[in-house]
Amino acid sequence: MSALNPDCLALQERLWAAVMDGDEYTASTVVFGALDAGLDPEDVLLDVIAVVQRRVGTEWAANRITVAQEHAATAINDRVIAALAHHPKARRRPDAGRVTVACVDGEWHALPARLLAEVLRLRGWQVDFLGAQVPTPHLIAHVHQHGPVAVALSCSIPTRLPTAHAAITACQAAGVPVLAGGAAFGFDGRFARLLGADAWASDARTAADLLRGGVRPAQSTATHQPIDDLPHLADQEYTMVRSTATTLVQTTVEELEDRYPAMRDYNPAQRERTAEDIAHIVAFLSTALYTDDDDLFTEFVCWTAEILVARAVPAESLYPALDSLSGQLREFPRAQRLLTAAHAALHQSTTTNPPLFA
């Protein structure tokens, strides 16, 4: 069913109003009423709840709702999904096999994985949903103990891609193929392919269809190592930037007062947020070095500019941070390439593109 279905559109608005009011009971009533009226449980999950959750993220990014509202709305949606799983119309005897659904270690956005887990249960799978931030050794121990036919690995934050790579390689070494999903793997799945995942799905329905057809190992895994997928890691730029991230952030913050005089008037809270923003920039730079992908870094920098503008901070404040990092990493050719590309993309974004969150 399309999310443009009038019934779904009306339900989206009702659920949105409930989560914005922090009203879990009304949210549950909306969902259960839809099921009782004959709407398919999978459509409720993906065309109503998932759509509302994406709107929550968009409204937070646009600074139209607070972090507290975003957290509360997400928690309500999570509890509504759990309640839906116990509705009589959402119960089905497992007959399709066993699959594990888990988030990469460090990935706390568990709702996309939770939605997939419930869709798979609706389609007859026995699902082991391990939740957010699953350490790779524990994931592998679970795989050895329960022998799923596949691991569905979820990652929404691109900075967790190196960890996802290690998890993919470890699962494959244990003889279990990996189906990758989540925003971190790219809208076209390019990072899933780069990191050697056996399959990639853009959404829960596609993932369920792929699993039904059977996910097969994409490569021999007997002696496979992460560097086999990413030979550019041999230059050690990723390792050096990652290991010196704290120093890079501290130096950049210190230099900003000279490079961006407006910062001298910042209060402690503003300084803390600035340091957090720079830490994210360094983390994405590190990840872009891992993947050797310019777009990963430039897209994040341009997105950060939009976030800053939505919070009444000039996007131009990013230039001195990029310049400081460039000076500190002058001996790193790939880092220089990434920083130069981000500088150019930021200039183009701030001069030619309309605001993303208008």
C-alpha positions as CSV (number, residue, x, y, z in Angstrom):
1,M,0.0,0.0,0.0
2,S,1.3,3.5,-0.9
3,A,1.9,6.1,1.9
4,L,-0.3,8.3,-0.3
5,N,-3.3,6.2,0.4
6,P,-5.9,8.5,2.0
7,D,-6.5,6.2,4.9
8,C,-2.8,6.2,5.7
9,L,-2.5,10.0,5.2
10,A,-5.2,10.5,7.8
11,L,-3.7,8.1,10.2
12,Q,-0.3,9.7,9.8
13,E,-1.7,13.1,10.9
14,R,-3.5,11.5,13.9
15,L,-0.5,9.6,15.0
16,W,1.7,12.7,14.5
17,A,-0.6,14.8,16.7
18,A,-0.5,12.1,19.4
19,V,3.3,11.7,19.5
20,M,3.7,15.5,19.6
21,D,1.3,15.7,22.5
22,G,3.4,12.9,24.2
23,D,0.2,10.8,24.4
24,E,1.1,7.2,24.1
25,Y,-2.4,5.9,24.8
26,T,-3.9,7.9,21.9
27,A,-1.1,6.8,19.7
28,S,-1.8,3.2,20.5
29,T,-5.6,3.8,19.9
30,V,-4.9,5.2,16.5
31,V,-2.8,2.1,15.5
32,F,-5.1,-0.5,17.0
33,G,-8.1,1.3,15.4
34,A,-6.5,1.0,12.0
35,L,-5.9,-2.7,12.5
36,D,-9.4,-3.3,13.7
37,A,-10.7,-1.4,10.6
38,G,-8.9,-3.8,8.4
39,L,-5.6,-2.1,7.5
40,D,-2.8,-4.5,7.0
41,P,-0.3,-4.6,9.9
42,E,2.7,-4.2,7.6
43,D,1.1,-1.1,6.0
44,V,0.5,0.3,9.5
45,L,4.2,-0.2,10.4
46,L,5.7,1.1,7.1
47,D,3.1,3.6,5.7
48,V,2.0,5.2,9.0
49,I,4.5,4.7,11.9
50,A,7.7,4.8,9.8
51,V,6.5,7.9,7.9
52,V,5.7,9.7,11.1
53,Q,9.1,8.8,12.5
54,R,10.8,10.2,9.5
55,R,8.8,13.4,10.0
56,V,10.1,13.5,13.6
57,G,13.6,13.5,12.3
58,T,12.9,16.2,9.7
59,E,11.2,18.5,12.2
60,W,14.1,18.2,14.6
61,A,16.7,19.0,11.9
62,A,14.6,22.1,11.0
63,N,14.7,23.1,14.7
64,R,10.9,23.1,14.8
65,I,10.8,20.5,17.6
66,T,13.2,20.1,20.5
67,V,15.6,17.2,21.2
68,A,13.2,16.3,24.1
69,Q,10.2,16.2,21.8
70,E,12.1,14.1,19.3
71,H,13.2,11.6,22.0
72,A,9.7,11.4,23.4
73,A,8.1,10.9,20.0
74,T,10.6,8.1,19.2
75,A,10.0,6.4,22.5
76,I,6.2,6.4,21.9
77,N,6.5,5.1,18.4
78,D,8.8,2.3,19.7
79,R,6.2,1.3,22.3
80,V,3.4,1.4,19.8
81,I,5.3,-1.0,17.5
82,A,5.8,-3.3,20.5
83,A,2.1,-3.1,21.3
84,L,1.1,-3.8,17.6
85,A,3.2,-7.0,17.7
86,H,0.8,-8.4,20.2
87,H,-2.4,-7.5,18.3
88,P,-4.2,-10.7,17.1
89,K,-4.0,-9.5,13.5
90,A,-0.2,-9.2,13.8
91,R,0.4,-12.8,15.1
92,R,1.7,-15.5,12.8
93,R,3.3,-18.9,13.4
94,P,7.0,-18.8,12.3
95,D,7.5,-21.0,9.3
96,A,10.1,-19.2,7.2
97,G,13.3,-19.9,9.1
98,R,15.4,-17.9,11.6
99,V,17.0,-14.5,11.1
100,T,18.9,-12.1,13.4
101,V,18.3,-8.4,13.2
102,A,20.8,-6.2,15.0
103,C,22.2,-2.7,15.0
104,V,26.0,-2.1,14.6
105,D,27.9,-1.4,17.8
106,G,27.6,2.4,18.5
107,E,24.4,2.7,16.5
108,W,21.6,3.8,18.9
109,H,18.9,4.4,16.2
110,A,17.1,1.1,16.7
111,L,13.7,2.0,15.3
112,P,14.4,1.1,11.7
113,A,15.8,-2.3,12.7
114,R,12.7,-2.7,15.0
115,L,10.4,-2.0,12.1
116,L,12.2,-4.6,9.9
117,A,12.1,-7.2,12.7
118,E,8.3,-6.8,13.0
119,V,7.8,-6.9,9.2
120,L,9.8,-10.2,9.1
121,R,7.7,-11.6,11.9
122,L,4.6,-10.8,10.0
123,R,6.0,-12.7,7.1
124,G,6.6,-15.8,9.1
125,W,10.2,-15.5,10.2
126,Q,11.5,-16.4,13.7
127,V,13.3,-13.2,14.5
128,D,16.0,-12.6,17.1
129,F,15.9,-8.8,17.5
130,L,19.1,-7.8,19.4
131,G,18.4,-4.1,19.5
132,A,20.7,-1.1,19.4
133,Q,24.5,-1.0,19.8
134,V,25.3,-4.7,19.6
135,P,29.1,-5.4,20.2
136,T,30.4,-7.5,17.4
137,P,31.8,-10.3,19.6
138,H,28.4,-10.7,21.2
139,L,26.7,-10.7,17.8
140,I,29.0,-13.5,16.6
141,A,28.5,-15.5,19.8
142,H,24.7,-15.2,19.2
143,V,25.2,-16.4,15.6
144,H,27.2,-19.4,16.6
145,Q,24.6,-20.3,19.3
146,H,21.5,-19.9,17.2
147,G,22.5,-20.4,13.5
148,P,20.3,-17.9,11.7
149,V,20.1,-18.1,7.9
150,A,21.2,-14.5,7.7
151,V,22.0,-11.4,9.8
152,A,20.2,-8.2,8.9
153,L,22.6,-5.5,10.0
154,S,21.3,-2.0,10.5
155,C,23.4,1.2,10.5
156,S,22.0,4.7,10.3
157,I,25.1,6.8,11.3
158,P,27.8,6.8,8.7
159,T,30.6,7.2,11.3
160,R,29.8,3.6,12.4
161,L,30.7,2.2,8.9
162,P,34.1,1.0,10.0
163,T,32.5,-0.9,12.8
164,A,29.8,-2.2,10.4
165,H,32.6,-3.5,8.2
166,A,34.2,-5.5,11.0
167,A,30.8,-6.9,11.9
168,I,30.1,-7.9,8.2
169,T,33.4,-9.6,7.9
170,A,33.0,-11.4,11.3
171,C,29.5,-12.7,10.4
172,Q,30.7,-14.0,7.1
173,A,33.7,-15.7,8.7
174,A,31.1,-17.4,10.9
175,G,29.4,-18.7,7.8
176,V,26.4,-16.4,7.9
177,P,25.6,-14.0,5.1
178,V,24.8,-10.3,5.9
179,L,21.9,-8.2,4.6
180,A,22.8,-4.6,5.2
181,G,20.3,-1.8,5.6
182,G,20.0,1.7,6.9
183,A,20.9,5.3,5.9
184,A,24.6,4.9,6.6
185,F,25.0,2.5,3.7
186,G,24.0,5.2,1.2
187,F,20.7,5.8,-0.6
188,D,22.0,3.5,-3.4
189,G,23.7,0.9,-1.1
190,R,27.2,1.9,-2.3
191,F,28.8,1.4,1.1
192,A,27.1,-2.0,1.6
193,R,28.8,-3.1,-1.6
194,L,32.1,-1.4,-0.7
195,L,32.2,-3.1,2.6
196,G,31.5,-6.5,1.2
197,A,27.9,-7.1,2.4
198,D,26.2,-10.1,0.8
199,A,23.1,-8.0,0.0
200,W,21.6,-4.6,0.6
201,A,18.0,-3.4,0.9
202,S,16.7,0.2,0.7
203,D,13.7,-0.5,2.9
204,A,12.0,-3.2,5.0
205,R,9.8,-4.6,2.3
206,T,12.8,-5.1,0.0
207,A,14.7,-6.7,2.8
208,A,11.9,-9.1,3.5
209,D,11.6,-10.0,-0.2
210,L,15.4,-10.6,-0.4
211,L,15.4,-12.9,2.6
212,R,12.5,-14.8,1.2
213,G,14.5,-15.5,-2.0
214,G,17.5,-16.4,0.1
215,V,20.6,-14.3,0.7
216,R,23.7,-16.1,-0.5
217,P,27.4,-15.4,0.4
218,A,28.8,-12.9,-2.1
219,Q,32.4,-14.0,-1.7
220,S,34.8,-16.5,-0.2
221,T,35.3,-15.6,3.5
222,A,37.9,-18.0,4.7
223,T,40.7,-15.5,4.9
224,H,38.9,-12.3,4.1
225,Q,40.0,-9.2,5.9
226,P,38.6,-5.6,5.9
227,I,41.7,-4.3,4.0
228,D,40.9,-6.7,1.2
229,D,37.9,-4.5,0.4
230,L,39.7,-1.2,1.1
231,P,43.3,-1.3,-0.1
232,H,43.7,2.5,0.3
233,L,43.7,1.9,4.1
234,A,47.4,0.9,3.7
235,D,48.4,4.6,3.6
236,Q,47.4,4.8,7.3
237,E,45.6,8.2,6.9
238,Y,42.4,6.8,8.4
239,T,44.3,5.3,11.4
240,M,46.2,8.5,12.1
241,V,43.2,10.8,11.9
242,R,41.1,8.5,14.1
243,S,43.9,8.2,16.7
244,T,44.5,11.9,16.9
245,A,40.9,13.0,16.7
246,T,40.8,14.5,20.2
247,T,43.9,16.6,19.5
248,L,42.4,17.7,16.1
249,V,39.2,18.9,17.8
250,Q,41.0,20.7,20.6
251,T,43.4,22.5,18.3
252,T,40.5,23.5,15.9
253,V,38.5,24.9,18.8
254,E,41.5,26.9,20.0
255,E,42.2,28.3,16.6
256,L,38.6,29.3,15.9
257,E,38.8,32.3,18.2
258,D,41.4,33.8,15.8
259,R,39.8,32.5,12.6
260,Y,36.2,33.3,13.6
261,P,36.2,36.3,16.0
262,A,32.4,36.0,16.8
263,M,33.3,32.9,18.8
264,R,35.0,35.1,21.4
265,D,31.5,36.1,22.6
266,Y,30.2,32.6,22.9
267,N,28.9,31.5,26.3
268,P,30.0,28.1,27.7
269,A,27.0,26.3,26.2
270,Q,27.7,27.7,22.8
271,R,31.3,26.7,23.0
272,E,30.4,23.2,24.0
273,R,28.1,22.8,21.0
274,T,30.8,24.2,18.8
275,A,33.2,21.6,20.1
276,E,30.6,18.9,19.5
277,D,30.1,20.1,15.9
278,I,33.8,20.0,15.2
279,A,34.1,16.5,16.8
280,H,31.4,15.3,14.3
281,I,33.2,16.9,11.4
282,V,36.4,15.1,12.4
283,A,34.5,11.8,12.8
284,F,33.0,12.1,9.4
285,L,36.4,13.0,7.9
286,S,37.8,9.9,9.5
287,T,35.0,7.8,8.0
288,A,35.4,9.3,4.6
289,L,39.1,8.4,4.7
290,Y,38.0,4.8,5.6
291,T,35.7,4.6,2.6
292,D,37.7,7.0,0.4
293,D,34.5,8.7,-0.6
294,D,34.4,12.4,-1.1
295,D,30.6,12.6,-1.1
296,L,30.2,11.1,2.3
297,F,32.2,14.1,3.8
298,T,30.9,16.8,1.6
299,E,27.3,15.8,2.1
300,F,27.7,15.9,5.9
301,V,29.4,19.3,5.8
302,C,26.6,20.7,3.7
303,W,23.9,19.1,6.0
304,T,25.7,20.6,9.0
305,A,25.5,24.0,7.4
306,E,21.8,23.6,7.0
307,I,21.4,22.6,10.6
308,L,23.5,25.6,11.8
309,V,21.4,28.0,9.7
310,A,18.2,26.5,11.2
311,R,19.6,27.3,14.6
312,A,20.6,30.9,13.6
313,V,24.3,30.2,13.2
314,P,26.0,31.3,10.0
315,A,27.0,28.5,7.7
316,E,30.2,30.5,7.0
317,S,31.4,29.5,10.5
318,L,32.3,26.1,9.0
319,Y,35.0,27.5,6.7
320,P,37.5,28.4,9.5
321,A,37.0,24.9,11.0
322,L,37.8,23.3,7.6
323,D,40.8,25.6,7.2
324,S,42.2,24.7,10.6
325,L,41.9,21.0,9.9
326,S,43.5,21.5,6.5
327,G,46.5,23.1,8.2
328,Q,46.8,20.4,10.8
329,L,46.6,17.6,8.1
330,R,48.8,19.2,5.4
331,E,50.8,16.0,5.2
332,F,47.8,13.9,4.4
333,P,47.0,13.9,0.7
334,R,43.6,12.2,0.8
335,A,42.5,14.3,3.8
336,Q,43.5,17.4,1.8
337,R,41.4,16.2,-1.1
338,L,38.4,15.7,1.1
339,L,38.7,19.0,2.9
340,T,39.1,20.9,-0.4
341,A,36.0,19.1,-1.9
342,A,34.0,20.0,1.2
343,H,35.1,23.6,1.1
344,A,33.9,23.9,-2.6
345,A,30.7,22.1,-1.9
346,L,29.9,24.3,1.1
347,H,30.5,27.4,-1.0
348,Q,28.2,26.1,-3.8
349,S,25.5,25.0,-1.3
350,T,25.4,28.4,0.6
351,T,25.4,30.5,-2.6
352,T,23.1,28.6,-5.0
353,N,20.9,26.1,-3.2
354,P,17.6,26.9,-1.4
355,P,17.4,26.1,2.3
356,L,16.9,22.4,2.9
357,F,14.6,22.9,5.9
358,A,12.5,25.8,4.6
